[in-house]
Amino acid sequence: MSKFEVIELSRFEKRRRTDMFGYQATQAFSIAFVYSDKGNFVVKGMSQAVESYIPNYYPNSIYYISFWNNGKSRGYWRSTRNIYISLRELAGRYKYSIMIFRDGKLFQEMNVRRVPHKWLDAFNKADAKTSKRE
């Protein structure tokens, strides 16, 4: 039994789409683990649908989006605000660096072993993103 609510987006969406150069691109099936100020949940669906659903309905959230193929996954962290999460090696150990930006400048940086699985009050200090992709 999962402790997260699961939101499944349409699986009948077109898997192939044409990019701006006229090439056929295939969308990957993705699973996003979302941590927002309204609670934690999982969103499943095609990658483009998942990436557009989360910022529209949950503007205060961080999420890990993972892509699956042949039993292997890869993914990355995203945020709907100016919060950037990256994996770095510090003093011979791997740690996550969480950077919060305000007014275009680094406001706060946290180095943690694991990304917190909840929305922190410090995240509210970050600016809202002005464009869709940054």
A tleap script that builds the chain and sets N, CA, C and O, in Angstrom:
source leaprc.protein.ff14SB
mol = sequence {
  NMET SER LYS PHE GLU VAL ILE GLU LEU SER
  ARG PHE GLU LYS ARG ARG ARG THR ASP MET
  PHE GLY TYR GLN ALA THR GLN ALA PHE SER
  ILE ALA PHE VAL TYR SER ASP LYS GLY ASN
  PHE VAL VAL LYS GLY MET SER GLN ALA VAL
  GLU SER TYR ILE PRO ASN TYR TYR PRO ASN
  SER ILE TYR TYR ILE SER PHE TRP ASN ASN
  GLY LYS SER ARG GLY TYR TRP ARG SER THR
  ARG ASN ILE TYR ILE SER LEU ARG GLU LEU
  ALA GLY ARG TYR LYS TYR SER ILE MET ILE
  PHE ARG ASP GLY LYS LEU PHE GLN GLU MET
  ASN VAL ARG ARG VAL PRO HIE LYS TRP LEU
  ASP ALA PHE ASN LYS ALA ASP ALA LYS THR
  SER LYS ARG CGLU
}
set mol.1.N position { 0.841 -1.189 0.000 }
set mol.1.CA position { 0.000 0.000 0.000 }
set mol.1.C position { 0.880 1.243 0.000 }
set mol.1.O position { 1.765 1.376 0.845 }
set mol.2.N position { 0.650 2.125 -0.913 }
set mol.2.CA position { 1.442 3.338 -1.048 }
set mol.2.C position { 0.935 4.400 -0.085 }
set mol.2.O position { -0.267 4.527 0.143 }
set mol.3.N position { 1.869 5.162 0.475 }
set mol.3.CA position { 1.459 6.238 1.370 }
set mol.3.C position { 1.210 7.531 0.600 }
set mol.3.O position { 0.779 8.525 1.185 }
set mol.4.N position { 1.474 7.530 -0.699 }
set mol.4.CA position { 1.242 8.689 -1.544 }
set mol.4.C position { -0.027 8.520 -2.367 }
set mol.4.O position { -0.346 7.418 -2.814 }
set mol.5.N position { -0.744 9.614 -2.562 }
set mol.5.CA position { -1.863 9.612 -3.494 }
set mol.5.C position { -1.282 9.564 -4.908 }
set mol.5.O position { -0.288 10.235 -5.184 }
set mol.6.N position { -1.877 8.793 -5.797 }
set mol.6.CA position { -1.388 8.652 -7.167 }
set mol.6.C position { -2.362 9.337 -8.120 }
set mol.6.O position { -3.558 9.047 -8.116 }
set mol.7.N position { -1.835 10.249 -8.936 }
set mol.7.CA position { -2.619 10.914 -9.964 }
set mol.7.C position { -2.125 10.392 -11.299 }
set mol.7.O position { -0.965 10.593 -11.660 }
set mol.8.N position { -3.009 9.716 -12.041 }
set mol.8.CA position { -2.622 9.169 -13.337 }
set mol.8.C position { -3.198 10.047 -14.434 }
set mol.8.O position { -4.413 10.224 -14.526 }
set mol.9.N position { -2.325 10.594 -15.260 }
set mol.9.CA position { -2.752 11.375 -16.406 }
set mol.9.C position { -3.014 10.427 -17.561 }
set mol.9.O position { -2.606 9.267 -17.511 }
set mol.10.N position { -3.676 10.891 -18.582 }
set mol.10.CA position { -4.076 10.046 -19.695 }
set mol.10.C position { -2.890 9.317 -20.315 }
set mol.10.O position { -1.874 9.928 -20.644 }
set mol.11.N position { -3.033 8.010 -20.469 }
set mol.11.CA position { -1.998 7.219 -21.139 }
set mol.11.C position { -2.255 7.146 -22.637 }
set mol.11.O position { -1.448 6.582 -23.376 }
set mol.12.N position { -3.361 7.704 -23.089 }
set mol.12.CA position { -3.725 7.619 -24.497 }
set mol.12.C position { -3.257 8.842 -25.275 }
set mol.12.O position { -3.644 9.044 -26.427 }
set mol.13.N position { -2.433 9.643 -24.644 }
set mol.13.CA position { -1.876 10.803 -25.318 }
set mol.13.C position { -0.906 10.332 -26.407 }
set mol.13.O position { -0.344 9.240 -26.322 }
set mol.14.N position { -0.722 11.159 -27.414 }
set mol.14.CA position { 0.199 10.784 -28.492 }
set mol.14.C position { 1.612 10.622 -27.942 }
set mol.14.O position { 2.138 11.522 -27.287 }
set mol.15.N position { 2.218 9.475 -28.211 }
set mol.15.CA position { 3.601 9.249 -27.775 }
set mol.15.C position { 4.588 9.985 -28.673 }
set mol.15.O position { 5.664 10.381 -28.227 }
set mol.16.N position { 4.222 10.167 -29.932 }
set mol.16.CA position { 5.120 10.850 -30.854 }
set mol.16.C position { 4.617 12.269 -31.087 }
set mol.16.O position { 3.419 12.510 -31.235 }
set mol.17.N position { 5.540 13.174 -31.114 }
set mol.17.CA position { 5.213 14.549 -31.427 }
set mol.17.C position { 6.299 15.102 -32.325 }
set mol.17.O position { 7.413 14.576 -32.350 }
set mol.18.N position { 5.993 16.144 -33.055 }
set mol.18.CA position { 6.959 16.757 -33.958 }
set mol.18.C position { 7.557 17.969 -33.271 }
set mol.18.O position { 6.834 18.832 -32.772 }
set mol.19.N position { 8.896 18.032 -33.245 }
set mol.19.CA position { 9.552 19.183 -32.616 }
set mol.19.C position { 9.623 20.343 -33.605 }
set mol.19.O position { 9.114 20.245 -34.722 }
set mol.20.N position { 10.252 21.432 -33.195 }
set mol.20.CA position { 10.262 22.630 -34.031 }
set mol.20.C position { 11.081 22.472 -35.307 }
set mol.20.O position { 10.962 23.298 -36.212 }
set mol.21.N position { 11.910 21.433 -35.404 }
set mol.21.CA position { 12.699 21.198 -36.609 }
set mol.21.C position { 12.047 20.188 -37.544 }
set mol.21.O position { 12.598 19.881 -38.601 }
set mol.22.N position { 10.879 19.668 -37.169 }
set mol.22.CA position { 10.172 18.720 -38.003 }
set mol.22.C position { 10.514 17.268 -37.738 }
set mol.22.O position { 10.047 16.388 -38.462 }
set mol.23.N position { 11.325 16.989 -36.711 }
set mol.23.CA position { 11.689 15.614 -36.379 }
set mol.23.C position { 10.642 14.996 -35.465 }
set mol.23.O position { 10.025 15.672 -34.643 }
set mol.24.N position { 10.463 13.698 -35.632 }
set mol.24.CA position { 9.558 12.973 -34.753 }
set mol.24.C position { 10.280 12.643 -33.450 }
set mol.24.O position { 11.357 12.047 -33.469 }
set mol.25.N position { 9.701 13.023 -32.339 }
set mol.25.CA position { 10.299 12.741 -31.028 }
set mol.25.C position { 9.316 11.900 -30.230 }
set mol.25.O position { 8.106 12.116 -30.288 }
set mol.26.N position { 9.841 10.951 -29.496 }
set mol.26.CA position { 9.005 10.092 -28.681 }
set mol.26.C position { 9.040 10.580 -27.242 }
set mol.26.O position { 10.105 10.870 -26.697 }
set mol.27.N position { 7.866 10.667 -26.635 }
set mol.27.CA position { 7.790 11.038 -25.228 }
set mol.27.C position { 7.989 9.798 -24.372 }
set mol.27.O position { 7.575 8.699 -24.740 }
set mol.28.N position { 8.611 9.985 -23.255 }
set mol.28.CA position { 8.842 8.875 -22.336 }
set mol.28.C position { 7.755 8.839 -21.273 }
set mol.28.O position { 7.193 9.871 -20.906 }
set mol.29.N position { 7.465 7.641 -20.784 }
set mol.29.CA position { 6.567 7.515 -19.635 }
set mol.29.C position { 7.349 7.966 -18.415 }
set mol.29.O position { 8.509 7.589 -18.247 }
set mol.30.N position { 6.736 8.760 -17.570 }
set mol.30.CA position { 7.451 9.283 -16.414 }
set mol.30.C position { 6.596 9.190 -15.159 }
set mol.30.O position { 5.367 9.144 -15.207 }
set mol.31.N position { 7.300 9.166 -14.043 }
set mol.31.CA position { 6.687 9.177 -12.719 }
set mol.31.C position { 7.322 10.321 -11.955 }
set mol.31.O position { 8.547 10.395 -11.847 }
set mol.32.N position { 6.497 11.217 -11.423 }
set mol.32.CA position { 7.004 12.358 -10.664 }
set mol.32.C position { 6.584 12.217 -9.208 }
set mol.32.O position { 5.406 12.021 -8.909 }
set mol.33.N position { 7.556 12.318 -8.304 }
set mol.33.CA position { 7.305 12.306 -6.873 }
set mol.33.C position { 7.284 13.763 -6.426 }
set mol.33.O position { 8.321 14.426 -6.421 }
set mol.34.N position { 6.114 14.260 -6.052 }
set mol.34.CA position { 5.896 15.681 -5.807 }
set mol.34.C position { 5.795 15.939 -4.310 }
set mol.34.O position { 5.085 15.241 -3.586 }
set mol.35.N position { 6.527 16.965 -3.863 }
set mol.35.CA position { 6.490 17.406 -2.472 }
set mol.35.C position { 6.065 18.865 -2.497 }
set mol.35.O position { 6.845 19.733 -2.887 }
set mol.36.N position { 4.821 19.143 -2.079 }
set mol.36.CA position { 4.298 20.500 -2.167 }
set mol.36.C position { 3.776 20.950 -0.815 }
set mol.36.O position { 3.740 20.179 0.144 }
set mol.37.N position { 3.369 22.223 -0.756 }
set mol.37.CA position { 2.814 22.740 0.487 }
set mol.37.C position { 1.420 22.172 0.752 }
set mol.37.O position { 0.884 22.345 1.847 }
set mol.38.N position { 0.822 21.493 -0.241 }
set mol.38.CA position { -0.491 20.871 -0.067 }
set mol.38.C position { -0.390 19.382 0.234 }
set mol.38.O position { -1.414 18.710 0.366 }
set mol.39.N position { 0.831 18.853 0.344 }
set mol.39.CA position { 1.021 17.434 0.640 }
set mol.39.C position { 1.878 16.757 -0.413 }
set mol.39.O position { 2.278 17.373 -1.401 }
set mol.40.N position { 2.153 15.487 -0.189 }
set mol.40.CA position { 2.985 14.695 -1.093 }
set mol.40.C position { 2.110 13.778 -1.935 }
set mol.40.O position { 1.098 13.265 -1.455 }
set mol.41.N position { 2.497 13.572 -3.184 }
set mol.41.CA position { 1.740 12.692 -4.056 }
set mol.41.C position { 2.612 12.289 -5.241 }
set mol.41.O position { 3.732 12.777 -5.392 }
set mol.42.N position { 2.092 11.399 -6.076 }
set mol.42.CA position { 2.787 10.886 -7.250 }
set mol.42.C position { 1.950 11.202 -8.478 }
set mol.42.O position { 0.729 11.045 -8.460 }
set mol.43.N position { 2.612 11.655 -9.558 }
set mol.43.CA position { 1.927 11.897 -10.824 }
set mol.43.C position { 2.557 10.986 -11.874 }
set mol.43.O position { 3.775 10.982 -12.052 }
set mol.44.N position { 1.718 10.212 -12.571 }
set mol.44.CA position { 2.196 9.297 -13.612 }
set mol.44.C position { 1.600 9.707 -14.947 }
set mol.44.O position { 0.446 10.129 -15.022 }
set mol.45.N position { 2.398 9.578 -16.001 }
set mol.45.CA position { 1.894 9.875 -17.336 }
set mol.45.C position { 3.035 10.145 -18.296 }
set mol.45.O position { 4.200 9.904 -17.981 }
set mol.46.N position { 2.689 10.648 -19.472 }
set mol.46.CA position { 3.701 10.984 -20.460 }
set mol.46.C position { 4.446 12.227 -19.991 }
set mol.46.O position { 3.857 13.101 -19.356 }
set mol.47.N position { 5.727 12.309 -20.298 }
set mol.47.CA position { 6.598 13.331 -19.711 }
set mol.47.C position { 6.109 14.754 -19.929 }
set mol.47.O position { 6.138 15.560 -18.999 }
set mol.48.N position { 5.669 15.077 -21.115 }
set mol.48.CA position { 5.232 16.447 -21.401 }
set mol.48.C position { 3.972 16.797 -20.607 }
set mol.48.O position { 3.836 17.926 -20.136 }
set mol.49.N position { 3.066 15.858 -20.456 }
set mol.49.CA position { 1.845 16.100 -19.696 }
set mol.49.C position { 2.151 16.286 -18.209 }
set mol.49.O position { 1.564 17.147 -17.554 }
set mol.50.N position { 3.061 15.486 -17.686 }
set mol.50.CA position { 3.440 15.588 -16.269 }
set mol.50.C position { 4.115 16.924 -15.997 }
set mol.50.O position { 3.809 17.589 -15.008 }
set mol.51.N position { 5.046 17.321 -16.885 }
set mol.51.CA position { 5.785 18.571 -16.681 }
set mol.51.C position { 4.889 19.798 -16.800 }
set mol.51.O position { 5.211 20.838 -16.225 }
set mol.52.N position { 3.790 19.713 -17.516 }
set mol.52.CA position { 2.889 20.866 -17.598 }
set mol.52.C position { 1.812 20.823 -16.509 }
set mol.52.O position { 1.303 21.874 -16.119 }
set mol.53.N position { 1.455 19.639 -16.010 }
set mol.53.CA position { 0.409 19.498 -14.992 }
set mol.53.C position { 0.847 20.065 -13.637 }
set mol.53.O position { 0.097 20.807 -13.003 }
set mol.54.N position { 2.043 19.721 -13.201 }
set mol.54.CA position { 2.474 20.074 -11.842 }
set mol.54.C position { 2.534 21.592 -11.620 }
set mol.54.O position { 1.945 22.062 -10.647 }
set mol.55.N position { 3.212 22.388 -12.463 }
set mol.55.CA position { 3.241 23.837 -12.195 }
set mol.55.C position { 1.871 24.510 -12.270 }
set mol.55.O position { 1.633 25.500 -11.579 }
set mol.56.N position { 0.968 23.984 -13.101 }
set mol.56.CA position { -0.351 24.597 -13.236 }
set mol.56.C position { -1.229 24.381 -12.012 }
set mol.56.O position { -1.973 25.284 -11.628 }
set mol.57.N position { -1.163 23.209 -11.391 }
set mol.57.CA position { -2.053 22.894 -10.275 }
set mol.57.C position { -1.385 22.986 -8.904 }
set mol.57.O position { -2.078 23.115 -7.895 }
set mol.58.N position { -0.059 22.922 -8.847 }
set mol.58.CA position { 0.667 22.978 -7.579 }
set mol.58.C position { 1.849 23.934 -7.721 }
set mol.58.O position { 2.975 23.482 -7.922 }
set mol.59.N position { 1.619 25.255 -7.621 }
set mol.59.CA position { 2.686 26.230 -7.889 }
set mol.59.C position { 3.811 26.235 -6.855 }
set mol.59.O position { 4.903 26.721 -7.146 }
set mol.60.N position { 3.572 25.715 -5.676 }
set mol.60.CA position { 4.624 25.627 -4.650 }
set mol.60.C position { 5.001 24.165 -4.472 }
set mol.60.O position { 4.460 23.479 -3.606 }
set mol.61.N position { 5.932 23.689 -5.295 }
set mol.61.CA position { 6.319 22.287 -5.189 }
set mol.61.C position { 7.717 22.052 -5.733 }
set mol.61.O position { 8.200 22.773 -6.605 }
set mol.62.N position { 8.352 21.020 -5.190 }
set mol.62.CA position { 9.572 20.468 -5.762 }
set mol.62.C position { 9.226 19.038 -6.146 }
set mol.62.O position { 8.389 18.406 -5.501 }
set mol.63.N position { 9.868 18.521 -7.194 }
set mol.63.CA position { 9.532 17.168 -7.603 }
set mol.63.C position { 10.711 16.503 -8.282 }
set mol.63.O position { 11.536 17.147 -8.930 }
set mol.64.N position { 10.760 15.180 -8.110 }
set mol.64.CA position { 11.744 14.356 -8.795 }
set mol.64.C position { 11.003 13.624 -9.898 }
set mol.64.O position { 10.086 12.848 -9.631 }
set mol.65.N position { 11.396 13.870 -11.124 }
set mol.65.CA position { 10.748 13.219 -12.256 }
set mol.65.C position { 11.681 12.128 -12.771 }
set mol.65.O position { 12.848 12.382 -13.072 }
set mol.66.N position { 11.152 10.914 -12.867 }
set mol.66.CA position { 11.979 9.793 -13.321 }
set mol.66.C position { 11.371 9.191 -14.586 }
set mol.66.O position { 10.153 9.087 -14.729 }
set mol.67.N position { 12.252 8.803 -15.489 }
set mol.67.CA position { 11.878 8.178 -16.751 }
set mol.67.C position { 12.278 6.715 -16.683 }
set mol.67.O position { 13.350 6.383 -16.177 }
set mol.68.N position { 11.419 5.840 -17.191 }
set mol.68.CA position { 11.667 4.412 -17.111 }
set mol.68.C position { 11.752 3.797 -18.498 }
set mol.68.O position { 10.957 4.101 -19.387 }
set mol.69.N position { 12.763 2.904 -18.661 }
set mol.69.CA position { 12.914 2.161 -19.902 }
set mol.69.C position { 13.659 0.870 -19.584 }
set mol.69.O position { 14.753 0.902 -19.020 }
set mol.70.N position { 13.071 -0.257 -19.944 }
set mol.70.CA position { 13.676 -1.582 -19.730 }
set mol.70.C position { 14.094 -1.806 -18.282 }
set mol.70.O position { 15.158 -2.371 -18.029 }
set mol.71.N position { 13.284 -1.378 -17.342 }
set mol.71.CA position { 13.552 -1.605 -15.923 }
set mol.71.C position { 14.593 -0.693 -15.318 }
set mol.71.O position { 14.943 -0.865 -14.151 }
set mol.72.N position { 15.103 0.270 -16.063 }
set mol.72.CA position { 16.101 1.212 -15.549 }
set mol.72.C position { 15.496 2.605 -15.539 }
set mol.72.O position { 14.671 2.953 -16.384 }
set mol.73.N position { 15.922 3.385 -14.572 }
set mol.73.CA position { 15.370 4.735 -14.495 }
set mol.73.C position { 16.484 5.772 -14.501 }
set mol.73.O position { 17.628 5.493 -14.144 }
set mol.74.N position { 16.112 6.967 -14.914 }
set mol.74.CA position { 16.976 8.130 -14.802 }
set mol.74.C position { 16.053 9.298 -14.541 }
set mol.74.O position { 14.873 9.249 -14.888 }
set mol.75.N position { 16.568 10.331 -13.941 }
set mol.75.CA position { 15.687 11.447 -13.652 }
set mol.75.C position { 16.432 12.654 -13.125 }
set mol.75.O position { 17.662 12.682 -13.105 }
set mol.76.N position { 15.681 13.642 -12.702 }
set mol.76.CA position { 16.257 14.879 -12.205 }
set mol.76.C position { 15.250 15.588 -11.308 }
set mol.76.O position { 14.054 15.298 -11.342 }
set mol.77.N position { 15.750 16.513 -10.513 }
set mol.77.CA position { 14.921 17.334 -9.638 }
set mol.77.C position { 14.500 18.600 -10.368 }
set mol.77.O position { 15.280 19.171 -11.131 }
set mol.78.N position { 13.262 19.041 -10.134 }
set mol.78.CA position { 12.742 20.292 -10.670 }
set mol.78.C position { 11.976 20.997 -9.566 }
set mol.78.O position { 11.640 20.408 -8.539 }
set mol.79.N position { 11.711 22.264 -9.804 }
set mol.79.CA position { 10.923 23.043 -8.859 }
set mol.79.C position { 10.073 24.035 -9.633 }
set mol.79.O position { 10.430 24.452 -10.735 }
set mol.80.N position { 8.946 24.407 -9.045 }
set mol.80.CA position { 8.095 25.411 -9.666 }
set mol.80.C position { 8.502 26.817 -9.243 }
set mol.80.O position { 7.970 27.800 -9.760 }
set mol.81.N position { 9.430 26.916 -8.315 }
set mol.81.CA position { 9.959 28.204 -7.880 }
set mol.81.C position { 11.455 28.235 -8.188 }
set mol.81.O position { 11.978 27.271 -8.748 }
set mol.82.N position { 12.150 29.304 -7.841 }
set mol.82.CA position { 13.591 29.402 -8.104 }
set mol.82.C position { 14.383 28.648 -7.042 }
set mol.82.O position { 15.118 29.235 -6.249 }
set mol.83.N position { 14.211 27.346 -7.054 }
set mol.83.CA position { 14.929 26.433 -6.168 }
set mol.83.C position { 15.611 25.413 -7.065 }
set mol.83.O position { 14.958 24.782 -7.896 }
set mol.84.N position { 16.913 25.248 -6.906 }
set mol.84.CA position { 17.669 24.323 -7.740 }
set mol.84.C position { 18.309 23.269 -6.851 }
set mol.84.O position { 18.921 23.589 -5.832 }
set mol.85.N position { 18.162 22.016 -7.243 }
set mol.85.CA position { 18.677 20.888 -6.467 }
set mol.85.C position { 19.645 20.123 -7.352 }
set mol.85.O position { 19.304 19.727 -8.466 }
set mol.86.N position { 20.858 19.917 -6.843 }
set mol.86.CA position { 21.847 19.167 -7.627 }
set mol.86.C position { 22.633 18.256 -6.698 }
set mol.86.O position { 22.767 18.524 -5.504 }
set mol.87.N position { 23.145 17.185 -7.264 }
set mol.87.CA position { 23.971 16.234 -6.535 }
set mol.87.C position { 25.422 16.626 -6.727 }
set mol.87.O position { 25.891 16.744 -7.859 }
set mol.88.N position { 26.140 16.830 -5.624 }
set mol.88.CA position { 27.536 17.255 -5.690 }
set mol.88.C position { 28.389 16.401 -4.769 }
set mol.88.O position { 27.902 15.802 -3.810 }
set mol.89.N position { 29.673 16.361 -5.088 }
set mol.89.CA position { 30.615 15.667 -4.220 }
set mol.89.C position { 31.300 16.702 -3.337 }
set mol.89.O position { 31.974 17.604 -3.835 }
set mol.90.N position { 31.127 16.569 -2.036 }
set mol.90.CA position { 31.728 17.472 -1.071 }
set mol.90.C position { 32.530 16.648 -0.072 }
set mol.90.O position { 31.978 15.784 0.609 }
set mol.91.N position { 33.815 16.910 0.013 }
set mol.91.CA position { 34.710 16.216 0.949 }
set mol.91.C position { 34.651 14.698 0.770 }
set mol.91.O position { 34.637 13.951 1.748 }
set mol.92.N position { 34.618 14.249 -0.484 }
set mol.92.CA position { 34.646 12.818 -0.764 }
set mol.92.C position { 33.310 12.118 -0.609 }
set mol.92.O position { 33.230 10.903 -0.789 }
set mol.93.N position { 32.258 12.854 -0.280 }
set mol.93.CA position { 30.928 12.265 -0.134 }
set mol.93.C position { 29.959 12.986 -1.047 }
set mol.93.O position { 30.112 14.172 -1.337 }
set mol.94.N position { 28.959 12.245 -1.495 }
set mol.94.CA position { 27.947 12.845 -2.341 }
set mol.94.C position { 26.846 13.449 -1.472 }
set mol.94.O position { 26.304 12.786 -0.587 }
set mol.95.N position { 26.530 14.696 -1.733 }
set mol.95.CA position { 25.473 15.390 -1.013 }
set mol.95.C position { 24.664 16.206 -2.003 }
set mol.95.O position { 25.136 16.560 -3.083 }
set mol.96.N position { 23.451 16.490 -1.612 }
set mol.96.CA position { 22.597 17.347 -2.421 }
set mol.96.C position { 22.797 18.790 -2.006 }
set mol.96.O position { 22.900 19.102 -0.820 }
set mol.97.N position { 22.851 19.650 -2.981 }
set mol.97.CA position { 22.944 21.074 -2.743 }
set mol.97.C position { 21.617 21.692 -3.154 }
set mol.97.O position { 21.201 21.571 -4.306 }
set mol.98.N position { 20.949 22.356 -2.210 }
set mol.98.CA position { 19.684 23.026 -2.479 }
set mol.98.C position { 19.953 24.519 -2.448 }
set mol.98.O position { 20.333 25.065 -1.412 }
set mol.99.N position { 19.759 25.180 -3.579 }
set mol.99.CA position { 20.018 26.618 -3.679 }
set mol.99.C position { 18.700 27.356 -3.881 }
set mol.99.O position { 17.926 27.045 -4.787 }
set mol.100.N position { 18.462 28.342 -3.015 }
set mol.100.CA position { 17.247 29.142 -3.069 }
set mol.100.C position { 17.630 30.534 -3.547 }
set mol.100.O position { 18.489 31.185 -2.951 }
set mol.101.N position { 16.994 30.992 -4.624 }
set mol.101.CA position { 17.296 32.297 -5.202 }
set mol.101.C position { 16.168 33.284 -4.910 }
set mol.101.O position { 14.988 32.936 -4.944 }
set mol.102.N position { 16.562 34.516 -4.626 }
set mol.102.CA position { 15.609 35.595 -4.373 }
set mol.102.C position { 16.140 36.862 -5.041 }
set mol.102.O position { 17.308 37.205 -4.863 }
set mol.103.N position { 15.316 37.546 -5.792 }
set mol.103.CA position { 15.708 38.760 -6.521 }
set mol.103.C position { 16.901 38.507 -7.438 }
set mol.103.O position { 17.738 39.390 -7.620 }
set mol.104.N position { 16.984 37.314 -8.014 }
set mol.104.CA position { 18.047 36.980 -8.945 }
set mol.104.C position { 19.378 36.642 -8.311 }
set mol.104.O position { 20.352 36.408 -9.026 }
set mol.105.N position { 19.450 36.609 -6.988 }
set mol.105.CA position { 20.707 36.313 -6.287 }
set mol.105.C position { 20.513 35.116 -5.369 }
set mol.105.O position { 19.404 34.818 -4.925 }
set mol.106.N position { 21.620 34.442 -5.099 }
set mol.106.CA position { 21.572 33.294 -4.193 }
set mol.106.C position { 21.199 33.789 -2.806 }
set mol.106.O position { 21.924 34.589 -2.215 }
set mol.107.N position { 20.091 33.324 -2.290 }
set mol.107.CA position { 19.602 33.743 -0.976 }
set mol.107.C position { 20.072 32.787 0.112 }
set mol.107.O position { 20.525 33.219 1.172 }
set mol.108.N position { 19.965 31.484 -0.152 }
set mol.108.CA position { 20.341 30.484 0.840 }
set mol.108.C position { 20.784 29.215 0.133 }
set mol.108.O position { 20.213 28.836 -0.890 }
set mol.109.N position { 21.794 28.563 0.673 }
set mol.109.CA position { 22.251 27.279 0.136 }
set mol.109.C position { 22.308 26.278 1.276 }
set mol.109.O position { 22.837 26.570 2.349 }
set mol.110.N position { 21.761 25.101 1.034 }
set mol.110.CA position { 21.766 24.030 2.028 }
set mol.110.C position { 22.439 22.815 1.414 }
set mol.110.O position { 22.136 22.449 0.278 }
set mol.111.N position { 23.340 22.190 2.142 }
set mol.111.CA position { 23.962 20.942 1.721 }
set mol.111.C position { 23.449 19.843 2.640 }
set mol.111.O position { 23.693 19.865 3.847 }
set mol.112.N position { 22.741 18.886 2.063 }
set mol.112.CA position { 22.093 17.832 2.842 }
set mol.112.C position { 22.417 16.471 2.238 }
set mol.112.O position { 22.731 16.359 1.053 }
set mol.113.N position { 22.336 15.437 3.075 }
set mol.113.CA position { 22.567 14.085 2.574 }
set mol.113.C position { 21.399 13.603 1.727 }
set mol.113.O position { 21.589 12.932 0.712 }
set mol.114.N position { 20.195 13.948 2.151 }
set mol.114.CA position { 18.992 13.557 1.414 }
set mol.114.C position { 18.113 14.790 1.233 }
set mol.114.O position { 18.065 15.671 2.091 }
set mol.115.N position { 17.436 14.832 0.123 }
set mol.115.CA position { 16.489 15.927 -0.118 }
set mol.115.C position { 15.289 15.707 0.794 }
set mol.115.O position { 14.761 14.596 0.847 }
set mol.116.N position { 14.845 16.734 1.514 }
set mol.116.CA position { 13.694 16.546 2.406 }
set mol.116.C position { 12.437 16.175 1.622 }
set mol.116.O position { 12.164 16.736 0.561 }
set mol.117.N position { 11.688 15.238 2.152 }
set mol.117.CA position { 10.485 14.768 1.475 }
set mol.117.C position { 9.261 15.518 1.975 }
set mol.117.O position { 8.220 14.926 2.259 }
set mol.118.N position { 9.408 16.832 2.076 }
set mol.118.CA position { 8.289 17.691 2.431 }
set mol.118.C position { 8.633 19.115 2.028 }
set mol.118.O position { 9.795 19.430 1.771 }
set mol.119.N position { 7.633 19.966 1.974 }
set mol.119.CA position { 7.816 21.368 1.630 }
set mol.119.C position { 8.323 22.085 2.875 }
set mol.119.O position { 7.681 22.029 3.924 }
set mol.120.N position { 9.462 22.757 2.773 }
set mol.120.CA position { 10.050 23.464 3.910 }
set mol.120.C position { 9.654 24.941 3.890 }
set mol.120.O position { 9.384 25.496 2.825 }
set mol.121.N position { 9.618 25.575 5.060 }
set mol.121.CA position { 9.309 27.003 5.129 }
set mol.121.C position { 10.348 27.836 4.386 }
set mol.121.O position { 10.026 28.902 3.860 }
set mol.122.N position { 11.586 27.361 4.339 }
set mol.122.CA position { 12.642 28.097 3.624 }
set mol.122.C position { 12.344 28.196 2.131 }
set mol.122.O position { 12.782 29.144 1.480 }
set mol.123.N position { 11.608 27.235 1.580 }
set mol.123.CA position { 11.276 27.260 0.156 }
set mol.123.C position { 10.331 28.418 -0.191 }
set mol.123.O position { 10.312 28.884 -1.330 }
set mol.124.N position { 9.553 28.876 0.785 }
set mol.124.CA position { 8.624 29.987 0.533 }
set mol.124.C position { 9.353 31.299 0.268 }
set mol.124.O position { 8.759 32.235 -0.268 }
set mol.125.N position { 10.625 31.382 0.635 }
set mol.125.CA position { 11.401 32.603 0.445 }
set mol.125.C position { 11.916 32.738 -0.989 }
set mol.125.O position { 12.411 33.800 -1.365 }
set mol.126.N position { 11.810 31.702 -1.777 }
set mol.126.CA position { 12.279 31.741 -3.169 }
set mol.126.C position { 11.292 32.488 -4.039 }
set mol.126.O position { 10.088 32.486 -3.786 }
set mol.127.N position { 11.822 33.128 -5.070 }
set mol.127.CA position { 10.974 33.822 -6.037 }
set mol.127.C position { 10.217 32.814 -6.874 }
set mol.127.O position { 10.673 31.689 -7.076 }
set mol.128.N position { 9.060 33.223 -7.360 }
set mol.128.CA position { 8.331 32.388 -8.312 }
set mol.128.C position { 9.055 32.494 -9.655 }
set mol.128.O position { 9.590 33.551 -9.986 }
set mol.129.N position { 9.074 31.421 -10.421 }
set mol.129.CA position { 9.715 31.438 -11.731 }
set mol.129.C position { 8.907 32.292 -12.678 }
set mol.129.O position { 7.676 32.300 -12.640 }
set mol.130.N position { 9.622 33.013 -13.532 }
set mol.130.CA position { 8.938 33.915 -14.464 }
set mol.130.C position { 8.692 33.273 -15.815 }
set mol.130.O position { 7.764 33.665 -16.521 }
set mol.131.N position { 9.503 32.295 -16.191 }
set mol.131.CA position { 9.309 31.623 -17.482 }
set mol.131.C position { 9.076 30.140 -17.232 }
set mol.131.O position { 9.329 29.636 -16.138 }
set mol.132.N position { 8.592 29.447 -18.259 }
set mol.132.CA position { 8.302 28.020 -18.100 }
set mol.132.C position { 9.546 27.190 -17.913 }
set mol.132.O position { 9.584 26.315 -17.048 }
set mol.133.N position { 10.574 27.450 -18.714 }
set mol.133.CA position { 11.818 26.665 -18.638 }
set mol.133.C position { 12.950 27.570 -18.255 }
set mol.133.O position { 13.205 28.572 -18.923 }
set mol.134.N position { 13.643 27.228 -17.172 }
set mol.134.CA position { 14.825 27.975 -16.750 }
set mol.134.C position { 15.939 27.012 -16.443 }
set mol.134.O position { 17.033 27.433 -16.067 }
savepdb mol mol.pdb
quit
